[in-house]
Amino acid sequence: MRNSRYPKRDPIKDYFPLPNETFCLNLSYGEIAVYSYLLYRENRKTFQCYQSYKSIGKALNMSRNTVSKYVQLLVDKELIATEPTCIHTSEGKKLNGNLLCTILPIEQAKKYFYDRQLENIDRAIAEDKQRQLLERLNLKPNEQAV
């Protein structure tokens, strides 16, 4: 057997899947980084992971507030769902736990993205029709017809 410069890697153990659609959803580099990290840390059977903003930030070299912002953007774009958790100490105190993130099916995020694009097109068409109507009436956009 020949010596190889590269060690043999198991695609199941050594890699995690990142959907191709991730790069078609107009995500920022920060959103892609946080989403990728959550996919890396998820339980493949439950599609969930328990991560704190601090641990995500440490792994990605981001501040806690920046991670929080990107997580909220991912929730808004329907890529993940989050839920706060709590823990109870031995003294009976209730403390905040880590964030429970559930990775949602990528199809749901694609549908949301395309629906938003269609809404933007509809809005642009309506604005264009209004502009054309104002031009026909020889009005400027700020003037009112009397």
C-alpha positions in Angstrom: 0.0 0.0 0.0 1.4 3.4 -1.0 1.9 6.2 1.5 -0.5 9.0 0.9 0.1 12.6 1.7 -3.5 13.0 2.8 -5.1 10.9 5.6 -8.1 8.9 4.7 -11.3 10.6 5.9 -14.7 9.1 6.6 -17.3 11.3 4.9 -19.9 10.5 7.5 -17.8 11.1 10.6 -15.5 13.9 9.4 -17.9 16.1 7.5 -21.3 17.6 8.0 -23.8 18.3 5.2 -24.4 21.9 4.2 -27.3 22.3 1.8 -26.4 23.8 -1.6 -29.4 26.1 -1.3 -27.6 27.9 1.5 -25.7 29.9 -1.1 -28.8 30.8 -3.1 -30.7 32.5 -0.2 -28.8 35.8 -0.1 -27.4 35.0 3.3 -24.6 37.2 4.7 -21.3 35.7 5.5 -22.2 35.9 9.2 -25.5 34.1 8.7 -23.7 31.4 6.7 -21.1 31.0 9.4 -23.6 30.7 12.3 -25.9 28.4 10.3 -22.9 26.2 9.4 -21.8 26.0 13.0 -25.3 25.1 14.2 -25.4 22.3 11.5 -22.1 21.1 12.7 -23.2 20.9 16.3 -26.7 19.5 15.7 -27.9 16.0 16.7 -28.5 14.3 13.3 -31.5 12.4 14.7 -33.4 15.3 16.4 -32.1 18.2 14.3 -31.5 20.1 17.5 -28.5 21.6 19.3 -28.0 23.3 22.6 -25.6 26.2 22.1 -25.1 29.4 23.9 -24.4 32.7 22.1 -21.1 32.7 23.9 -19.9 29.3 22.7 -21.0 30.1 19.1 -19.2 33.4 19.3 -16.0 31.8 20.7 -16.0 29.2 17.8 -16.6 31.8 15.1 -14.7 34.7 16.7 -17.8 36.9 17.0 -19.2 38.8 19.9 -22.2 37.6 21.7 -24.4 40.4 20.4 -23.3 39.7 16.8 -24.2 36.0 17.2 -27.5 37.0 18.6 -28.2 39.2 15.6 -27.4 36.5 13.1 -29.4 33.9 15.0 -32.4 36.2 14.9 -31.9 36.8 11.1 -31.8 33.0 10.6 -35.0 32.7 12.6 -36.6 35.4 10.5 -35.6 33.6 7.3 -37.1 30.3 8.7 -33.8 28.4 8.6 -33.9 27.7 12.3 -36.3 27.9 15.3 -35.0 28.8 18.7 -36.4 28.2 22.2 -34.9 29.3 25.5 -34.2 26.7 28.1 -33.9 26.9 31.8 -32.1 24.8 34.5 -32.8 24.4 38.2 -29.9 24.4 40.6 -29.7 22.1 43.6 -30.8 25.0 45.8 -34.0 25.3 43.7 -32.9 28.4 41.8 -34.2 28.7 38.2 -31.4 29.9 35.8 -31.4 30.5 32.1 -29.9 27.6 30.1 -28.5 27.5 26.6 -30.5 28.2 23.5 -32.3 25.2 21.9 -31.9 25.5 18.2 -33.9 23.4 15.8 -32.7 23.2 12.2 -35.7 23.5 10.0 -36.0 21.8 6.6 -34.2 23.9 3.9 -37.4 23.7 1.7 -39.2 25.8 4.2 -36.5 28.5 3.9 -36.5 28.3 0.1 -40.3 28.8 0.0 -40.0 31.8 2.4 -37.2 33.3 0.3 -39.1 32.9 -3.0 -42.3 34.2 -1.5 -40.4 37.3 -0.4 -39.0 37.7 -3.9 -42.5 37.5 -5.4 -43.8 40.1 -2.9 -40.9 42.4 -3.9 -41.8 42.0 -7.6 -45.4 42.7 -6.9 -44.5 45.8 -5.0 -42.2 47.0 -7.8 -44.9 46.4 -10.4 -47.5 48.3 -8.3 -45.0 51.2 -7.9 -44.3 51.2 -11.6 -48.0 51.3 -12.4 -48.5 54.2 -10.0 -45.5 56.1 -11.5 -46.9 55.5 -15.1 -50.3 56.8 -14.0 -48.8 59.9 -12.5 -46.8 60.5 -15.7 -50.0 60.2 -17.8 -51.7 62.8 -15.5 -48.6 65.0 -15.8 -48.1 65.0 -12.1 -45.0 64.8 -10.1 -44.9 62.0 -7.4 -45.4 64.5 -4.5 -48.4 66.5 -6.1 -52.0 65.5 -5.6 -54.7 65.5 -8.4 -57.3 68.2 -7.8 
